[in-house]
């Protein structure tokens, strides 16, 4: 049974709010009230270059200090607000008492089409202020839609620890040098290649202030792209066994720079969420004994897209180099003269072992680790397996794609001398939130499959090392 690759448009999950970055330079905004919360918002607005007007009957020291800014961007209206104050205003922020005052102000602002924010009264707000990580012109905003501001603040603290302050200088340099790139007649792909090179340099040297050397490197990249336009390429990327947090950093970078992603059915949406939003996504599912895309069709599509100048990511569950048919795809790319790289992932056996908290090479039980596939080209159990080696009591064995032949596997192992009570563990959806595990023995593992509906990908681990596995998933 075969099927054709299917293009799958990227879908955005529902958003509580729309994250936007609003330029306020030179625009008038109105702040009502002189409380600590109102004045903090006024200072934040003034930092964007807005012309801030504060309507408050009385001044306090904090308000006086704010109005004394060197840029004279804050002005005190020593009175209560009037509806006429809303004319031509870009935004209104207020700290008022009671829902009645809040409702009156919100209605007045909306009559003139001005977005309004009222401190601690989300029901009357058109917009909210998020937690801010300031590396301007690099700015990160975080929102919980007003539900848990403390959560947003905690996330901001984590991001600030991870985001070097030196990125501010790199972002400024990018803004200043952007006209150099825009002035050249380069393709979109070429421009992205240049900026990715720039970003990689920023990550390598976050504390360096970019200067003439970095500018020269940018210009050299432009000339290189003009002489040798960016060619397409293929990256075979391992998505890991299921948990999206097990993706490698290199895999994430590949997904975020991809033009097209050819992915298996078993790659989760959580993994695909790491991809660049604009990337085209094409399902090229291959599942045993089910309608699957032909490998030759996948190879041809992969090569064709790369020859069109696309950055292609072939995204596979687990590790592409372990029963992922990477050899055929690498050969197809080489034969077509297409650049190819491999980004390994965590294979299902390693993921399952980590979940079980068991060492596959426990020194008291296993001197050898062996991976086998129970699915040959004809869909049946391979006829060239070394059953004597597989029955070795001092080895740990992982069986991939063995669901439909588990009874035959057990019979052949017992015939080769393996003890019927040898520990075996079946793990479905290893490391994923849907993971299920079944502790059994070689003699009984076929019955486990028969008694349970195991529709997801399964890995079978057996050998004396499995006696050390944690019996239950920790809470």
C-alpha positions in Angstrom: 0.0 0.0 0.0 1.4 3.4 -0.9 0.4 7.0 -0.6 1.7 10.3 -1.9 3.4 13.0 0.3 0.8 15.5 1.6 1.5 19.2 2.1 0.4 20.2 5.6 0.1 24.0 6.2 1.3 25.2 9.5 -1.5 26.0 11.9 -1.3 28.5 14.8 -2.9 27.3 18.0 -5.5 29.7 19.6 -4.0 32.9 21.1 -5.5 34.6 24.1 -4.0 37.9 22.9 -2.2 39.1 19.8 1.5 39.9 20.5 2.4 43.1 18.8 5.2 45.7 19.1 3.7 49.1 18.8 6.0 52.0 17.7 5.2 55.1 19.8 8.0 57.5 19.0 6.6 61.0 18.9 3.0 59.9 19.6 1.0 61.4 22.4 -0.3 59.0 25.1 -2.4 59.8 28.2 -1.7 58.4 31.7 -4.4 59.1 34.3 -3.4 59.0 37.9 -0.2 59.4 39.9 -0.1 56.0 41.7 3.1 53.9 41.7 1.5 51.6 39.1 0.4 54.5 36.8 3.8 56.2 37.0 5.7 53.0 36.2 3.5 52.7 33.1 4.3 56.3 32.3 8.0 55.7 32.6 7.7 52.6 30.4 5.8 54.6 27.7 8.3 57.5 27.9 11.2 55.0 27.3 9.7 54.2 23.9 9.9 57.9 22.8 6.2 58.6 23.3 5.0 62.1 24.5 3.4 61.3 27.8 0.8 63.4 29.4 -0.1 62.6 33.0 -3.5 63.8 34.3 -3.5 64.0 38.1 -4.8 66.7 40.4 -1.8 66.6 42.6 1.9 65.9 42.0 4.1 63.8 44.2 7.9 63.4 44.3 7.9 60.4 41.9 5.8 62.4 39.4 8.0 65.4 39.7 11.1 63.3 39.0 9.5 61.8 36.0 8.6 65.2 34.6 12.2 66.3 35.1 13.5 63.8 32.5 16.2 65.3 30.2 14.2 64.5 27.1 11.2 66.5 28.5 8.9 63.7 27.2 6.6 63.7 30.2 4.2 66.6 31.0 1.9 66.9 34.1 -1.7 68.0 33.6 -2.4 69.3 37.1 -6.1 68.3 37.0 -8.5 65.4 36.5 -8.8 64.1 33.0 -11.3 65.5 30.5 -12.8 63.7 27.6 -11.2 66.3 25.3 -7.8 65.0 26.5 -8.5 61.8 24.5 -8.4 63.6 21.1 -5.5 62.4 19.0 -4.2 60.1 21.8 -2.5 56.9 20.7 -3.0 55.0 24.0 -4.7 55.6 27.4 -3.4 54.1 30.6 -5.2 54.8 33.9 -5.3 53.8 37.6 -8.8 54.7 38.8 -11.0 53.8 41.7 -14.0 51.6 41.3 -15.6 49.9 38.3 -17.9 52.9 37.6 -15.0 55.2 36.9 -13.2 52.5 34.9 -16.4 51.9 32.8 -16.8 55.7 32.1 -13.1 56.0 31.0 -13.2 52.9 28.9 -16.4 54.0 27.1 -15.0 57.5 26.5 -11.8 56.1 25.0 -13.6 53.7 22.8 -15.9 56.4 21.4 -12.8 58.0 19.9 -11.2 54.7 19.0 -8.3 54.9 21.5 -7.1 51.6 23.1 -7.3 51.7 26.9 -5.5 49.9 29.7 -6.9 50.3 33.3 -4.6 49.0 36.0 -5.8 45.8 37.7 -9.2 45.9 35.9 -8.8 43.5 32.9 -12.5 43.6 32.1 -12.1 47.2 30.9 -8.8 46.8 29.1 -8.2 46.6 25.3 -4.6 45.7 25.8 -2.3 44.6 28.6 1.4 45.2 29.5 3.5 42.1 29.6 6.7 41.4 31.4 9.6 42.8 29.4 13.1 41.7 28.7 15.0 44.7 27.5 17.9 44.3 25.2 16.6 47.1 22.9 16.4 47.1 20.0 16.0 43.4 20.9 12.8 43.3 23.1 11.0 40.3 24.5 7.4 40.6 25.8 5.7 37.9 27.9 2.0 37.7 28.6 -0.3 35.5 30.6 -3.4 37.5 29.4 -3.5 39.0 32.9 -4.1 35.7 34.5 -0.9 35.1 36.5 1.5 38.2 36.3 3.9 36.5 38.7 4.3 33.6 36.2 5.3 36.1 33.5 7.8 37.7 35.8 9.3 34.4 36.6 9.7 33.5 32.9 11.2 37.0 32.3 13.8 36.3 34.9 14.7 33.0 33.3 15.0 34.6 29.8 17.1 37.4 31.2 19.6 34.8 32.5 19.7 33.1 29.2 19.8 36.2 27.0 23.3 37.9 27.2 23.2 41.6 27.7 25.7 41.8 24.8 22.9 40.9 22.3 21.8 44.5 22.6 25.0 45.6 20.7 24.5 42.9 18.1 20.9 43.9 17.5 22.0 47.6 17.2 24.7 46.5 14.7 22.1 44.5 12.7 19.8 47.5 12.5 22.6 49.8 11.4 24.0 47.4 8.8 20.7 46.2 7.4 20.7 48.9 4.6 24.0 47.3 3.3 22.2 44.0 2.7 19.0 45.6 1.4 20.9 47.7 -1.1 22.1 44.5 -2.8 20.0 42.6 -5.3 19.9 39.4 -3.4 17.3 36.6 -3.2 15.4 36.1 0.0 17.3 32.9 0.6 20.6 34.7 0.2 19.6 37.4 2.6 18.6 34.9 5.2 21.9 33.0 4.8 23.8 36.3 5.5 21.8 37.1 8.6 22.0 33.5 9.9 25.8 33.8 9.6 25.6 37.1 11.5 23.4 35.5 14.3 25.7 32.5 14.6 28.6 35.0 15.2 26.5 36.7 17.9 25.9 33.4 19.7 29.5 32.5 19.5 30.7 35.9 20.9 27.7 37.4 22.7 29.9 39.7 24.9 31.8 41.1 22.0 30.8 44.5 20.6 30.5 44.1 16.8 32.8 46.4 15.0 34.7 46.7 11.7 35.7 43.1 11.6 32.1 41.9 11.9 31.0 44.5 9.4 33.7 43.4 6.9 32.5 39.8 7.5 29.0 40.8 6.6 30.1 42.5 3.4 32.2 39.5 2.5 29.1 37.3 3.0 27.2 39.6 0.6 29.8 39.3 -2.1 30.0 35.6 -1.7 26.3 35.3 -2.1 26.4 37.4 -5.2 29.2 35.3 -6.8 27.8 31.9 -5.6 24.0 32.1 -4.9 22.9 29.9 -2.0 22.2 26.3 -3.1 19.7 24.1 -1.6 20.6 21.4 0.9 19.2 18.5 2.9 19.5 17.9 6.6 18.4 14.5 8.0 17.2 15.4 11.5 16.4 13.1 14.4 13.3 14.2 16.2 13.9 11.9 19.1 11.4 9.3 20.5 8.6 11.7 21.4 9.4 14.2 24.1 10.0 17.5 22.3 12.4 18.6 25.0 14.8 15.8 23.8 15.5 17.7 20.6 19.1 18.7 20.3 19.9 22.4 19.9 21.3 21.7 16.5 18.0 20.1 15.4 16.1 23.1 16.6 18.4 25.4 14.6 17.8 23.3 11.5 14.1 23.4 12.0 14.1 27.2 12.4 16.1 27.7 9.2 14.2 25.2 7.0 12.2 26.1 3.9 10.5 22.7 3.7 10.1 20.0 6.3 9.4 16.4 5.1 8.3 14.6 8.3 7.1 11.3 9.4 3.6 10.6 10.8 5.0 9.9 14.2 6.7 13.3 14.6 4.6 15.2 17.1 3.1 18.6 16.7 5.1 19.7 19.7 8.3 19.0 17.8 7.0 20.7 14.6 6.2 23.8 16.7 9.9 24.5 16.9 10.0 25.0 13.1 10.0 28.3 11.3 6.4 29.3 10.8 6.9 30.0 7.1 8.3 26.6 6.4 6.2 24.3 4.2 5.4 21.0 5.9 4.9 17.8 3.9 3.9 14.5 5.5 5.9 11.7 4.1 4.7 9.0 6.5 6.1 5.5 6.4 4.5 3.1 8.8 4.7 -0.7 8.7 1.7 -2.5 7.2 -0.1 0.8 6.6 -0.4 3.0 3.6 3.0 4.6 3.3 4.9 7.0 1.0 7.4 5.1 -1.2 11.0 5.7 -0.3 11.9 6.4 -4.0 9.2 9.1 -4.0 10.6 10.7 -0.8 14.1 10.7 -2.3 12.9 12.3 -5.5 10.9 15.0 -3.7 13.8 15.7 -1.3 16.3 16.1 -4.1 13.9 18.2 -6.3 13.2 20.6 -3.5 16.9 21.0 -2.8 17.7 21.6 -6.5 15.2 24.4 -6.4 17.3 26.1 -3.8 15.3 25.0 -0.8 16.7 24.1 2.6 15.1 20.8 3.2 14.8 19.1 6.6 13.9 15.4 6.5 12.6 15.0 10.0 12.4 11.5 11.4 11.4 10.0 14.7 14.2 8.8 16.8 17.7 8.8 15.2 17.7 8.8 11.4 20.8 6.6 11.4 19.1 3.8 13.3 16.6 2.0 11.1 15.6 5.3 9.6 16.7 4.5 6.0 19.1 7.3 6.1 21.6 5.4 4.0 19.2 5.5 1.0 18.5 9.2 1.4 22.1 10.1 1.8 23.0 8.1 -1.3 20.2 9.9 -3.3 21.5 13.3 -2.3 25.1 12.4 -3.1 24.1 11.0 -6.5 22.2 14.3 -7.3 25.1 16.5 -6.1 23.0 17.9 -3.2 24.7 18.9 0.0 23.5 16.7 2.9 24.2 16.6 6.6 22.9 14.4 9.4 21.8 15.7 12.8 21.4 12.7 15.1 18.5 12.3 17.6 17.9 10.2 20.6 16.8 6.7 19.5 13.8 5.0 21.0 15.8 2.5 22.9 17.8 5.2 24.7 14.6 7.2 25.4 12.8 4.2 26.8 15.7 3.2 29.0 15.9 6.7 30.4 12.2 6.6 31.1 12.6 3.2 32.8 15.7 4.4 34.7 17.6 1.4 33.6 21.1 1.1 32.2 21.1 -0.9 28.9 24.7 -1.9 29.7 24.4 -2.6 33.4 27.8 -4.0 34.3 26.2 -6.8 36.4 24.0 -8.1 33.6 25.1 -7.0 30.1 28.4 -7.0 28.3 26.9 -6.2 24.9 24.0 -4.1 23.5 22.4 -4.9 20.2 19.7 -3.2 18.2 17.7 -5.2 15.6 14.8 -4.5 13.3 12.1 -7.1 13.0 10.8 -5.6 9.8 12.6 -6.6 6.6 12.0 -5.1 3.1 9.2 -7.6 2.5 7.5 -6.6 5.8 8.3 -9.9 7.5 10.8 -11.0 10.1 14.3 -10.9 8.6 15.6 -14.4 7.8 19.2 -13.6 8.5 19.1 -12.7 12.2 21.7 -14.4 14.4 19.3 -16.0 17.0 22.1 -17.5 19.0 23.6 -14.0 19.6 20.1 -12.6 20.3 19.6 -15.3 22.9 22.9 -14.4 24.7 21.9 -14.1 28.4 24.7 -11.5 28.9 23.3 -9.1 26.2 20.6 -6.4 26.2 18.6 -6.4 23.0 16.3 -3.7 21.6 13.8 -4.7 18.9 12.4 -2.1 16.6 9.3 -2.6 14.6 8.5 -5.9 16.2 4.9 -5.5 17.0 3.4 -7.8 14.4 6.0 -10.6 14.6 6.5 -10.7 18.4 5.2 -14.2 18.7 7.6 -15.5 16.1 10.5 -13.6 17.8 9.7 -15.2 21.1 9.6 -18.7 19.6 12.9 -18.3 17.8 14.6 -16.9 21.0 13.3 -19.9 23.1 14.5 -22.3 20.4 17.9 -20.7 20.5 18.2 -21.4 24.2 16.9 -18.2 25.9 15.3 -18.7 29.3 11.6 -18.4 29.2 11.6 -16.0 32.2 14.1 -13.6 30.7 12.9 -10.1 31.6 11.3 -8.1 28.8 9.8 -4.6 28.7 7.5 -3.3 26.0 7.3 0.5 25.8 4.8 2.3 23.7 5.3 6.0 22.8 8.5 6.1 24.7 9.2 9.4 26.5 5.9 10.9 25.2 3.1 11.9 27.5 1.2 8.9 26.0 3.9 6.5 27.1 2.8 3.1 28.3 5.1 0.3 29.6 4.5 -3.4 30.2 6.9 -5.5 32.3 6.8 -9.1 31.1 9.1 -12.0 30.1 10.2 -13.5 26.8 7.6 -16.3 27.3 4.7 -14.0 27.9 5.4 -10.9 25.8 3.3 -12.0 22.8 0.3 -12.2 25.2 0.9 -8.7 26.3 0.5 -7.4 22.7 -2.6 -9.6 22.3 -4.2 -8.4 25.5 -3.6 -4.7 25.0 -4.3 -2.3 22.1 -0.8 -1.1 21.3 -1.5 1.1 18.3 1.5 3.4 18.8 5.2 2.9 18.1 6.7 0.2 20.4 10.2 -0.7 21.4 10.9 -4.1 23.0 13.8 -4.4 25.4 14.9 -7.7 26.8 17.8 -9.1 28.8 18.7 -9.5 32.5 19.5 -5.7 32.7 15.7 -5.1 32.5 15.3 -6.6 36.0 16.7 -3.4 37.3 14.1 -1.2 35.6 11.8 1.0 37.6 8.4 -0.7 37.6 6.2 2.4 37.6 6.4 5.8 36.0 7.4 8.4 38.7 4.7 11.0 39.4 
